Amino acid sequence: MYDPDLFGNPVGEKGRELLEEMNEHHRKLSEWALSLISDIGCERILDIGCGGGMQISLLADMFHDAEIYGIDISEDAVMMTQSLNSDIVKEGRCYVSQASVSDIPFDDGSFDLVTAFETYFFWPDLENDIKEVVSKVRNNGHLLIVSEAYPHPDFNELNDEASLLYGFTLRSNEDIASMLSAYGMNVRVNVIEEKNWVAFIGSKR
C-alpha cells in the first residue's frame, strides 16, 4: 500500500514504483484524450505534472516537430521523465524541470498547447492554479485537462473511496468548465461515461 502523499508528490523508491505503474495504467486514457486534439497544430507544448513521462512520449510521437516542456513538483518524476524521453532530450526538443503548477516558470502566452493528465485534483489552490495554467496558453492556443474520474452517481462510492485512499479532491465537470471559461477559455467537455473518463478541451479566446 502506498502512502497517499506519494500520489501528489511521488518521491523515493516507492514513488518511482508508483510513477512506473501510472505510466502503464494511464496510457489508454491518455491516448483517448490526445485523439480528441489530433487536428490541432503545435510548435510549443507544456505538460504539467509530467509524472513518469509517458504522456510526453505520446505528445512527441503526435507532434513530431514541437518543442515539449514538462514540469513536476517531484524531482524523481523529473528524472524519470528525462530518462524515458532521453532521445528527444538529446535532440534538444524536450526540457523537463521541477516546478509547481501554482508558479509556472514560463512567460504568459508561451505555449500553443498546455496539457495536464491525472493531476488537477492534486493542485493546492484549484481556481488560482487554473488561472495560472490558462495564462501560459497563447491566444487561440489550447488546453487539455484529463481525469480518469469525475463525480457521477454510478461511480460516487468508488470515487469517494479512491479520494480517501489517494488523497485527491474531484470537482464536478461543471465546476472545472466554469473556471476555465472564467479565465478566457471556450470549453468542450468530453466524457466516456461508462469508464468515468473526462477530458476538458479549452481554446483560448
C-alpha positions, -999 to 999 in steps of 0.1 A, spaced: 0 0 0 13 34 -10 13 65 13 -15 88 -1 10 117 -1 30 99 -28 3 103 -54 5 140 -54 43 141 -50 60 108 -59 94 106 -42 119 78 -33 118 42 -43 81 38 -37 74 70 -56 94 57 -86 75 24 -85 42 44 -85 53 65 -115 61 33 -134 26 20 -126 10 53 -136 28 52 -170 12 18 -177 -22 24 -160 -29 58 -177 -18 51 -212 -52 42 -227 -68 73 -210 -40 95 -224 -43 80 -259 -80 86 -259 -77 122 -247 -50 130 -273 -71 116 -301 -96 144 -294 -70 171 -304 -53 153 -333 -63 181 -357 -45 210 -339 -11 223 -348 15 228 -321 51 242 -321 55 245 -283 38 223 -256 38 223 -218 29 192 -199 20 200 -162 26 172 -137 46 151 -162 49 122 -138 68 93 -153 70 109 -187 46 86 -207 24 115 -218 54 135 -231 64 104 -252 29 103 -267 30 141 -273 63 137 -290 50 110 -313 20 130 -322 36 164 -327 69 155 -344 84 190 -347 72 205 -315 93 216 -285 79 199 -254 84 212 -219 74 193 -187 72 203 -151 65 183 -120 67 191 -83 86 158 -78 123 157 -86 121 119 -90 93 125 -116 115 150 -135 144 125 -136 122 96 -148 106 118 -175 141 128 -187 152 92 -187 121 78 -205 124 106 -231 162 107 -234 161 106 -272 142 138 -276 160 154 -247 193 148 -265 177 162 -297 171 194 -278 133 194 -282 123 182 -247 130 201 -215 119 190 -181 122 209 -148 110 208 -112 82 234 -106 47 238 -91 16 244 -110 10 274 -87 41 291 -101 49 280 -136 83 293 -147 74 305 -182 61 337 -196 24 342 -202 12 331 -236 43 309 -242 26 277 -254 3 265 -282 -8 236 -261 -8 230 -223 -17 196 -210 -25 182 -176 -31 144 -172 -44 130 -140 -32 159 -119 -57 187 -114 -72 170 -83 -39 174 -65 -35 211 -73 -32 231 -40 -54 261 -50 -75 249 -79 -91 281 -90 -59 302 -89 -39 273 -103 -63 271 -133 -58 308 -138 -21 303 -138 -23 274 -163 -46 293 -186 -22 323 -186 5 302 -202 -16 294 -233 -13 318 -262 -43 334 -278 -61 308 -300 -40 281 -283 -54 250 -265 -55 235 -230 -62 198 -223 -71 186 -188 -77 149 -184 -90 128 -155 -100 91 -152 -127 101 -127 -154 127 -122 -184 129 -99 -212 107 -113 -239 88 -94 -228 54 -108 -192 60 -96 -196 81 -64 -189 53 -40 -158 41 -59 -146 77 -63 -151 85 -26 -130 55 -16 -103 65 -41 -103 100 -28 -96 89 7 -70 63 -5 -51 86 -28 -56 119 -12 -73 138 -41 -104 160 -45 -126 157 -75 -147 186 -87 -177 184 -110 -173 188 -147 -194 219 -145 -171 235 -119 -140 228 -140 -156 241 -172 -169 272 -154 -134 281 -140 -118 276 -174 -144 297 -190 -140 325 -164 -103 328 -173 -107 330 -211 -113 296 -224 -140 283 -247 -146 248 -233 -156 215 -247 -162 186 -222 -157 151 -235 -167 120 -214 -167 83 -217 -195 78 -192 -191 40 -188 -155 45 -179 -159 77 -159 -133 94 -180 -134 131 -188 -113 155 -209 -117 192 -209 -105 209 -241 -101 246 -239 -95 271 -267 -81 305 -256 -103 334 -265 
